[in-house]
């Protein structure tokens, strides 16, 4: 039996095929114009982001530790109470403290998140702006005969 010759698919080639992830990343980089950026620029931005994420993680753990400590304090205060009125007073005081602490922690965490999301991605944004400017200028030059 002879092998049937099959038509080669247009996407096939003699070279090693790229993985789907490699293909996607190269297309995304080409669309965004990222291939002109230097690796050092990405490394610097990634290091800055990693430091801020670590700070955010430490702050979150600190918030959780304070919450656990506060719950323990409430349990101890309720255990020391001699009657329902003392228990309600301790619970109200704990609720007021927790509300204030949660509002403060929420503001602090939100500020840290905004700081993280507003990282200066100068290399990427500058490259996009220059690519957009070049795209706007090219048709004008073509029309002018340049």
Phi and psi in degrees as a GROMACS rama.xvg file:
@    title "Ramachandran Plot"
@    xaxis  label "Phi"
@    yaxis  label "Psi"
@TYPE xy
-95.3685  149.301  UNK-2
-74.8356  137.474  UNK-3
-76.0127  136.432  UNK-4
-83.3493  128.948  UNK-5
-106.508  150.893  UNK-6
-74.8985  134.25  UNK-7
-74.8983  133.512  UNK-8
-67.1807  144.153  UNK-9
-58.9215  -27.703  UNK-10
-81.0541  -13.9126  UNK-11
-82.4341  149.734  UNK-12
-149.721  173.931  UNK-13
-76.7499  -16.9637  UNK-14
-77.728  165.6  UNK-15
-62.7132  130.892  UNK-16
-70.0277  144.191  UNK-17
-77.9489  149.945  UNK-18
-72.5879  163.074  UNK-19
-61.1081  -36.9505  UNK-20
-67.6578  -43.0356  UNK-21
-62.2597  -43.0015  UNK-22
-62.74  -44.8105  UNK-23
-63.3969  -45.6696  UNK-24
-63.9694  -40.1303  UNK-25
-68.0495  -36.6446  UNK-26
-67.5029  -41.7329  UNK-27
-64.7833  -41.306  UNK-28
-64.4732  -40.1905  UNK-29
-66.8206  -40.8181  UNK-30
-64.4579  -40.973  UNK-31
-84.2471  -8.98812  UNK-32
73.8433  25.8679  UNK-33
-79.3764  -13.0271  UNK-34
-67.0471  -16.0403  UNK-35
-82.4549  -11.0881  UNK-36
-79.2918  149.524  UNK-37
-87.1822  147.195  UNK-38
-58.3274  -32.0583  UNK-39
-61.5794  -33.5926  UNK-40
-66.3873  -41.7834  UNK-41
-67.8534  -40.5718  UNK-42
-62.9289  -43.9691  UNK-43
-62.5845  -44.0141  UNK-44
-65.5121  -39.6597  UNK-45
-67.9203  -38.5549  UNK-46
-64.2375  -42.2393  UNK-47
-62.9028  -42.6499  UNK-48
-65.1995  -40.562  UNK-49
-63.2409  -40.5401  UNK-50
-63.1245  -43.2114  UNK-51
-68.2126  -35.9364  UNK-52
-66.8726  -39.1959  UNK-53
-62.8631  -43.0402  UNK-54
-60.8338  -41.7543  UNK-55
-64.069  -41.1448  UNK-56
-63.3767  -43.0472  UNK-57
-64.1114  -40.3903  UNK-58
-64.5077  -41.047  UNK-59
-62.999  -43.6405  UNK-60
-63.6728  -36.5493  UNK-61
-64.6956  -41.974  UNK-62
-61.4819  -44.4011  UNK-63
-66.2503  -38.0907  UNK-64
-64.5492  -42.3205  UNK-65
-63.756  -37.1254  UNK-66
-65.2042  -43.228  UNK-67
-63.9428  -44.2583  UNK-68
-61.2352  -40.0396  UNK-69
-65.0867  -40.8312  UNK-70
-64.017  -38.5714  UNK-71
-63.8764  -42.9004  UNK-72
-59.6396  -40.4547  UNK-73
-63.5423  -45.6583  UNK-74
-59.4592  -41.6573  UNK-75
-66.7412  -40.0241  UNK-76
-66.9533  -38.849  UNK-77
-67.6752  -35.3532  UNK-78
-67.772  -32.2746  UNK-79
-80.7085  -15.2064  UNK-80
-64.722  143.817  UNK-81
-101.507  -9.2451  UNK-82
-160.85  171.809  UNK-83
-59.9703  -35.3252  UNK-84
-66.5927  -39.5902  UNK-85
-67.0342  -37.6523  UNK-86
-63.9514  -43.5828  UNK-87
-65.1257  -39.0632  UNK-88
-63.901  -45.0156  UNK-89
-63.6241  -40.3301  UNK-90
-67.1306  -43.7734  UNK-91
-61.1578  -43.853  UNK-92
-62.0749  -43.3271  UNK-93
-62.8426  -42.428  UNK-94
-62.1766  -42.1425  UNK-95
-62.7107  -44.5561  UNK-96
-64.1497  -42.8454  UNK-97
-65.7435  -40.4473  UNK-98
-59.5412  -48.6135  UNK-99
-62.7663  -42.1821  UNK-100
-65.2349  -40.667  UNK-101
-66.3434  -38.392  UNK-102
-65.3309  -43.7606  UNK-103
-65.0753  -46.3699  UNK-104
-62.9188  -39.5453  UNK-105
-62.1953  -43.3053  UNK-106
-63.1433  -43.9111  UNK-107
-63.8545  -44.2  UNK-108
-66.3747  -39.483  UNK-109
-63.0683  -41.6987  UNK-110
-61.7736  -40.7589  UNK-111
-66.6121  -39.024  UNK-112
-66.0105  -43.2752  UNK-113
-62.5339  -37.7943  UNK-114
-63.6918  -41.5001  UNK-115
-65.1915  -43.7337  UNK-116
-73.7277  -18.1111  UNK-117
-100.884  27.7008  UNK-118
-54.9399  142.948  UNK-119
-76.8908  100.461  UNK-120
-97.5577  49.1085  UNK-121
-49.4749  -47.5541  UNK-122
-59.1207  -42.1594  UNK-123
-72.0659  -46.4769  UNK-124
-67.3917  -38.2225  UNK-125
-65.4191  -38.6115  UNK-126
-66.8335  -41.501  UNK-127
-63.5082  -42.4324  UNK-128
-63.8333  -41.2157  UNK-129
-68.8394  -34.887  UNK-130
-67.4479  -39.7286  UNK-131
-66.2658  -40.5126  UNK-132
-64.8609  -40.3676  UNK-133
-65.1859  -37.7557  UNK-134
-66.675  -34.2357  UNK-135
-76.3587  -30.5846  UNK-136
-81.3079  -35.6532  UNK-137
-57.3435  -46.9042  UNK-138
-63.1612  -33.6757  UNK-139
-66.1251  -42.6606  UNK-140
-66.2359  -38.4919  UNK-141
-63.4629  -39.6226  UNK-142
-69.5911  -31.6786  UNK-143
-81.4472  -11.6916  UNK-144
92.8559  13.006  UNK-145
